[in-house]
Amino acid sequence: MILKRPSNQRRVRVAKKTKTVKPARKPYTAADIKLLKAHSKARTPVSKLSKLMKRSEGSLRQKALSLGIGLGHQR
């Protein structure tokens, strides 16, 4: 048995969900690590360092933690 829809009802199109693109992670180079260690010794504020290296403050803090060097408030 086939049911027909009344002519006064329309089909509603629903927008498809767009895929979110994750930002590509930039690996730390040996030069980046050397720079991070130098700025740690010079006690450069993390906010200035993040702008200089074009990385987030959290990223720099995590890398410093994994390297075992002090950065920011962890000194």
Secondary structure, 3 states (H helix, E strand, C coil): CCCCCCCCCCCCCCCCCCCCCCCCCCCCCHHHHHHHHHHHHCCCCHHHHHHHHCCCHHHHHHHHHHHCCCCHHHC
